[in-house]
Amino acid sequence: MTSYRFSISPKSRTVGRFLGRVRRELQRAFAEEKRARNLTQAEIARALGVDRAVVNRQLMGTENIGLRRVAEFAWVLGRDLHFSLEKPSLPIGSNADLRSEPQKEKVPSSSGAPSAGTYTAAGVT
Amino acid sequence: MNSGAKDLSIYLVLTYMATLTKLVADGALFEIEPDLDPGAQPFRYLYAVPGFRRFLDEVPSLESAWNIEETPAEQLDDLLAEFLGTEPFAVRWRFGPLFPPRGKPWPGVWELKTADLRIFGWFPRRNCFIAVNGCHAAKVKQIHGLYGAFRDEVVRVRNALPIDEPYVTGEDYHDVISLLYFP
């Protein structure tokens, strides 16, 4: 066996990835606010009227998070919420491989252009 | 860098990467392929030793110790999509180092994490992880010394593999993941 793909049912995959995406959005917004205005989990907890441990567990993913709490997090983090259901715009298999050939990964670029290994995004260190 | 040194560095990189590829060809490692959503792009690499397959086969039967909506299988699927794609990775909540016992040198062992799962391995280079073993998080926390046993197993397996430059020696999160954030 040279490769393996972990597969679950399409339903489970849709559910798991959606829940993961929602949680990551909250985590990243929290990380941004923490950096920008030193917002703490304790302050979020006070604003929401819950224990700090609840905020920690919900951000970490060890406690379920309902739609109401998602909206409350958005409010306390100063974020607008957008929700929509859209038909897929890309067919399955539309995945351009961003990874450089392993052999080329660490070869310095003569043009100075960033390689995949130094990719950064706004708001992320 | 003069041309001689550049040639040498290219040679070393080619030799080193050929070793990883050869380990896959020889069956000492296998690659975990990305199963990304349409439009998402593979960015990082994930390999595993053959024994890791036992953990992958076990995950669908595991239950969440936190009684949360996501099953461990859904958590793993999401983790793999996040790691192999372009998602920024959350320091400590998604990955972290396994520290050595006091007084011992840094072993270069890391774990990938979900709410219920822990995956132990090392980074042979940045954005490239080799998984050795995995376990239910509750079990790891419950059994004293299990973290150390997994850490030592990673080192043992790594030492047995013929890789010229076996692991990223840096302890900084940026040494192993290039796109990350600190929650």
Chai-1 contact restraints between the chains, C-beta under 6 A:
chainA,res_idxA,chainB,res_idxB,connection_type,confidence,min_distance_angstrom,max_distance_angstrom,comment,restraint_id
A,M1,B,F30,contact,1.0,0.0,6.0,A-B,restraint_1
A,T2,B,V24,contact,1.0,0.0,6.0,A-B,restraint_2
A,T2,B,F30,contact,1.0,0.0,6.0,A-B,restraint_3
A,S3,B,F30,contact,1.0,0.0,6.0,A-B,restraint_4
A,S3,B,E31,contact,1.0,0.0,6.0,A-B,restraint_5
A,S3,B,E33,contact,1.0,0.0,6.0,A-B,restraint_6
A,Y4,B,F30,contact,1.0,0.0,6.0,A-B,restraint_7
A,Y4,B,I32,contact,1.0,0.0,6.0,A-B,restraint_8
A,R5,B,E33,contact,1.0,0.0,6.0,A-B,restraint_9
A,R5,B,D35,contact,1.0,0.0,6.0,A-B,restraint_10
A,F6,B,L80,contact,1.0,0.0,6.0,A-B,restraint_11
A,I8,B,A73,contact,1.0,0.0,6.0,A-B,restraint_12
A,I8,B,D77,contact,1.0,0.0,6.0,A-B,restraint_13
A,S12,B,E74,contact,1.0,0.0,6.0,A-B,restraint_14
A,R13,B,D77,contact,1.0,0.0,6.0,A-B,restraint_15
A,G16,B,E70,contact,1.0,0.0,6.0,A-B,restraint_16
A,G16,B,E74,contact,1.0,0.0,6.0,A-B,restraint_17
A,G16,B,D77,contact,1.0,0.0,6.0,A-B,restraint_18
A,G16,B,D78,contact,1.0,0.0,6.0,A-B,restraint_19
A,R17,B,D78,contact,1.0,0.0,6.0,A-B,restraint_20
A,L19,B,E70,contact,1.0,0.0,6.0,A-B,restraint_21
A,G20,B,D78,contact,1.0,0.0,6.0,A-B,restraint_22
A,Q27,B,A90,contact,1.0,0.0,6.0,A-B,restraint_23
A,Q27,B,P183,contact,1.0,0.0,6.0,A-B,restraint_24
A,F30,B,P183,contact,1.0,0.0,6.0,A-B,restraint_25
A,A31,B,Y181,contact,1.0,0.0,6.0,A-B,restraint_26
A,A31,B,F182,contact,1.0,0.0,6.0,A-B,restraint_27
A,A31,B,P183,contact,1.0,0.0,6.0,A-B,restraint_28
A,M60,B,W93,contact,1.0,0.0,6.0,A-B,restraint_29
A,G61,B,A115,contact,1.0,0.0,6.0,A-B,restraint_30
A,T62,B,W66,contact,1.0,0.0,6.0,A-B,restraint_31
A,T62,B,A115,contact,1.0,0.0,6.0,A-B,restraint_32
A,N64,B,I68,contact,1.0,0.0,6.0,A-B,restraint_33
A,N64,B,E69,contact,1.0,0.0,6.0,A-B,restraint_34
A,L90,B,P38,contact,1.0,0.0,6.0,A-B,restraint_35
A,L90,B,G39,contact,1.0,0.0,6.0,A-B,restraint_36
A,I92,B,P38,contact,1.0,0.0,6.0,A-B,restraint_37
A,S94,B,P38,contact,1.0,0.0,6.0,A-B,restraint_38
A,S94,B,G39,contact,1.0,0.0,6.0,A-B,restraint_39
A,N95,B,L36,contact,1.0,0.0,6.0,A-B,restraint_40
A,N95,B,A40,contact,1.0,0.0,6.0,A-B,restraint_41
A,N95,B,Q41,contact,1.0,0.0,6.0,A-B,restraint_42
A,A96,B,Q41,contact,1.0,0.0,6.0,A-B,restraint_43
A,D97,B,P42,contact,1.0,0.0,6.0,A-B,restraint_44
A,L98,B,Q41,contact,1.0,0.0,6.0,A-B,restraint_45
A,L98,B,F43,contact,1.0,0.0,6.0,A-B,restraint_46
A,R99,B,P42,contact,1.0,0.0,6.0,A-B,restraint_47
A,P102,B,M17,contact,1.0,0.0,6.0,A-B,restraint_48
A,Q103,B,L14,contact,1.0,0.0,6.0,A-B,restraint_49
A,Q103,B,M17,contact,1.0,0.0,6.0,A-B,restraint_50
A,K106,B,V13,contact,1.0,0.0,6.0,A-B,restraint_51
A,V107,B,I10,contact,1.0,0.0,6.0,A-B,restraint_52
A,G117,B,R126,contact,1.0,0.0,6.0,A-B,restraint_53
A,G117,B,S178,contact,1.0,0.0,6.0,A-B,restraint_54
A,Y119,B,L179,contact,1.0,0.0,6.0,A-B,restraint_55
A,V124,B,P88,contact,1.0,0.0,6.0,A-B,restraint_56
A,V124,B,Y181,contact,1.0,0.0,6.0,A-B,restraint_57
